[in-house]
Amino acid sequence: MRIEEVVLMKAEALFRLGRDAEALATLNQIADARGAIAHTVVNEDEILLERQNRALF
């Protein structure tokens, strides 16, 4: 398991706990590492999209 997957699981857990600001910051750590555009919102669709994008890299 790569570190990005662990960070993504953390973002998802924070989102499900209602800690959206922390989840967004955590989600953007992954996007930043890839040099991608930062997410502006966090929701289940954004988390799934990031999971797909992570699989491509």
C-alpha positions in Angstrom: 0.0 0.0 0.0 1.3 3.4 -1.0 1.3 6.4 1.3 -1.1 8.2 -1.0 -3.7 5.5 -0.3 -3.3 5.9 3.5 -3.7 9.7 3.2 -6.8 9.2 1.0 -8.3 6.8 3.6 -7.6 9.5 6.2 -9.4 12.1 4.1 -12.4 9.9 3.7 -12.6 9.1 7.4 -12.4 12.8 8.3 -15.1 13.6 5.7 -17.4 10.9 7.2 -16.8 12.3 10.7 -18.0 15.7 9.4 -14.6 17.3 9.7 -14.8 18.7 6.2 -12.0 21.4 6.5 -9.5 18.8 7.7 -10.7 16.3 5.0 -10.2 18.9 2.3 -6.7 19.8 3.4 -5.8 16.1 3.6 -7.3 15.5 0.1 -5.3 18.3 -1.3 -2.1 16.9 0.0 -2.5 14.1 -2.6 -3.4 16.5 -5.4 -0.4 18.8 -4.5 2.0 15.8 -4.6 0.9 15.1 -8.2 1.0 18.7 -9.2 -2.7 18.7 -9.8 -5.2 21.5 -9.2 -6.4 21.6 -5.6 -9.9 20.6 -4.7 -12.2 23.4 -3.6 -14.8 21.2 -2.0 -14.8 17.8 -0.3 -17.6 15.2 -0.9 -17.9 11.6 -1.7 -17.6 12.2 -5.5 -14.3 14.2 -5.0 -12.9 11.4 -2.9 -13.8 8.8 -5.5 -12.4 11.0 -8.2 -9.1 11.4 -6.3 -9.0 7.6 -5.9 -9.3 7.2 -9.7 -6.7 9.8 -10.4 -4.3 8.2 -7.9 -4.7 4.9 -9.6 -3.5 6.5 -12.9 -0.2 7.7 -11.4 
